[in-house]
Amino acid sequence: MWGSASEVDVTMTGLSDPSLTPDMLEMYFTKSGTIYVTKRSTIGSAWSTPQAVSFTVVGAGIHDQTPNIQPDDLTMLFSSD
């Protein structure tokens, strides 16, 4: 199930709270109160450049953190203040 480790090529430091989707093709993480996503086309592919996630839901705030992708691959739980 697990492939070889691959590095996420980012120029950011202070990344935390990684969460993979069930298919392991998207990874969400936080930096400085912003949730980012990086994607790949297959498990063996390189990760894309991370992009900030924009939310259109009630409750997303200034300091979003701790993304957790649920098994349905449609729901993300996160904390916000």
N, C-alpha and C positions, 0 to 999 in steps of 0.2 A: 504494500500500500504506500509506504513512504519511498520517495525517490532520493536521489543524492541531494545534499544540502546545496542551496544556491543563495548567493548574497543579494540583498536588496541594495541596488546602487543608488544611494541617496547622499546628498551633501549636507543633510541636516544632522544635528546631534540632539541628544535628549529624547529619543524615541522611546515609547513605552506602550504597554497594554496591547500586544499583537493579538489578533483574532482572525483565524482562517475560516473561509466558507467551507461547507461540507465537501465540496468538490476540490478544494485546495487550490483554486484558481484566482482567488481574491484574498488579500490580506488587509485588514483595517488596523490602524494603530493611532496613537495620539502623540502630539507634540505641542506643548505650550497651549493646551486647551482647545486644540483643533483636531478633529478626526480626519485622517488621510486614508486613501485606498491606493493600493498598487495591484496590478492585474498581470496575468500571464495566460497564454493560449493553451498550454499543456503543462503538466507537472514538471516536465524537463526543460521548459522554456525559461528565459530570463524574465525577471519582474520588470514591469513598466516603471516609468518615472511616477512617483507618488503625486496624487492630486487631492486637494482638500475636498471633503464631502460637504455639500450644502444640503441643509435640511429644510423641508417644507412641512414640518410637524410642530404642533404645539408642544412646548417644553424644551426645545433646543435653545440653548442659552449662549452666553459669552464664553463659558469655560466648559466645553463638552469633553468627556473623557471616558475611559474604560469601555470601549465598544465590545459587544459580545454578539456574534452572529449566531442565530438560533438554527437548530437542525432543519427547519423548513426552508432555509436559504432565502427567506423573504423578510425576516424580521431581525432588526438590530436593537438590542437593549443597550443603553448607555446612561451615564450619569451626567448631570448638567446643573450649573448654578447660575 
